[in-house]
Amino acid sequence: MRERHTTETAVERHGTDRARQPRPGKPAEARRAVERAVTERCRATRTPCDADALSDAVLVASELTTNAILHGGGLTDFRVDVDGPSVRLSVSDRSDALPVVREPTDPQGRRRAGGRGWPIVCRLARDVRVSDLPSGGKCITVVVPLV
């Protein structure tokens, strides 16, 4: 499997330690899955949840699932794993195309709608990896710090 890195650091694969979640049909379901996973882990470890860090992780999940639905031909897999002081999210879609940063204006100078999601993901995630899937499409895996 060919992997394309969008940052200099890559996420280590941990095989089966990531929990497969029911595939969300919409970004709101992805947000709830991340909230649930993080708050359950905080409760189980009796550690406080940082509300700002949780908000970052929820926003990243929302942006990744929205992009998969709108630009990636549909969401094909979704995983969330809280691993110590971070949350690992993996979102797969049907498209082989890499995410791109779009200019905020078109060639005529008019403001474009959208185009802010991928920069948000790259800014909030510590690690970002885009991998081709054997059956086509891609998987984007990110790690968002929770502290």
C-alpha positions in Angstrom: 0.0 0.0 0.0 1.5 3.3 -1.0 1.3 6.0 1.6 1.3 9.7 1.1 2.3 11.9 4.0 0.9 15.4 4.3 3.1 16.3 7.2 6.6 15.3 8.0 5.5 13.1 10.9 3.5 10.0 10.3 1.1 8.1 12.6 2.3 4.7 13.6 -0.1 1.9 12.7 -1.3 0.0 15.8 -3.2 -2.7 13.9 -6.3 -4.0 15.8 -6.1 -1.6 18.8 -8.3 0.9 17.0 -12.0 0.5 17.6 -14.2 0.3 14.5 -17.2 2.5 15.0 -20.5 2.3 13.2 -20.0 4.3 10.0 -21.6 7.7 10.6 -24.1 8.8 8.0 -23.5 12.4 8.7 -20.9 14.6 10.4 -23.0 15.0 13.5 -22.8 11.2 14.1 -19.0 11.4 13.8 -18.9 14.2 16.3 -21.0 12.3 18.8 -18.8 9.2 18.4 -15.7 11.2 19.2 -17.4 12.9 22.2 -18.5 9.5 23.5 -15.1 7.8 23.1 -13.2 10.6 24.7 -15.6 11.1 27.6 -15.8 7.4 28.3 -12.0 7.2 28.4 -11.8 10.2 30.8 -14.4 8.6 33.0 -12.7 5.2 33.0 -9.3 6.7 33.8 -10.7 9.3 36.2 -8.9 12.1 34.4 -10.5 15.4 33.5 -11.3 16.0 29.9 -10.0 19.2 28.5 -13.0 20.9 26.8 -10.9 22.8 24.3 -9.0 19.7 23.2 -12.2 17.7 22.9 -13.7 20.5 20.8 -10.6 20.3 18.5 -11.0 16.6 18.1 -14.8 16.9 17.4 -14.1 19.6 14.8 -11.5 17.5 13.0 -13.9 14.5 12.9 -16.6 16.7 11.5 -14.3 18.2 8.8 -13.0 14.9 7.8 -16.4 13.2 7.5 -17.8 16.3 5.7 -15.0 16.2 3.2 -15.4 12.4 2.6 -19.1 12.9 2.0 -18.9 16.0 -0.2 -15.6 15.5 -2.0 -14.6 11.8 -1.6 -17.5 10.0 -3.1 -18.9 9.0 0.3 -17.6 7.7 3.7 -16.5 4.1 3.6 -15.0 3.6 7.1 -14.7 5.6 10.3 -12.5 4.7 13.3 -11.8 6.5 16.6 -9.3 5.5 19.3 -8.4 7.3 22.4 -4.8 6.5 23.1 -3.4 8.1 26.2 -3.2 11.9 25.7 -4.5 11.9 22.1 -7.3 10.6 19.9 -6.6 8.9 16.6 -9.3 9.3 13.9 -9.4 7.4 10.6 -11.8 8.3 7.9 -11.9 6.5 4.5 -13.7 7.4 1.3 -13.9 6.3 -2.3 -11.7 8.9 -3.9 -8.0 8.5 -4.7 -7.6 12.3 -4.9 -5.5 14.0 -2.2 -7.2 16.8 -0.1 -6.2 20.2 -1.3 -6.1 23.7 0.0 -8.2 26.0 -2.1 -7.6 29.7 -2.5 -10.2 31.8 -0.7 -11.1 33.6 -4.0 -11.7 32.3 -7.5 -9.7 33.7 -10.5 -12.1 36.6 -10.8 -11.5 37.6 -7.2 -14.8 36.4 -5.8 -14.9 34.7 -2.4 -15.4 31.0 -2.5 -17.7 29.1 -0.2 -15.9 26.4 1.7 -12.3 25.4 1.4 -11.4 25.9 5.0 -11.8 22.3 6.3 -8.5 20.8 5.3 -6.4 23.6 6.7 -8.3 23.3 10.0 -7.5 19.6 10.1 -3.9 20.2 9.4 -3.6 22.9 12.0 -5.3 21.0 14.8 -3.9 17.5 14.2 -0.5 16.6 15.4 0.0 14.0 12.7 -1.7 13.5 9.4 -1.4 10.5 7.0 -3.2 9.9 3.8 -3.0 6.3 2.6 -4.2 4.6 -0.6 -6.6 1.7 0.1 -6.1 -1.6 -1.8 -9.6 -1.6 -3.1 -9.4 2.1 -4.2 -10.0 5.3 -2.3 -8.0 6.6 0.6 -7.8 6.6 4.3 -7.0 9.8 6.2 -5.6 9.2 9.7 -4.9 12.0 12.1 -3.9 12.3 15.8 -5.3 15.1 17.8 -3.8 15.9 21.2 -6.2 15.9 24.1 -4.0 17.9 26.5 
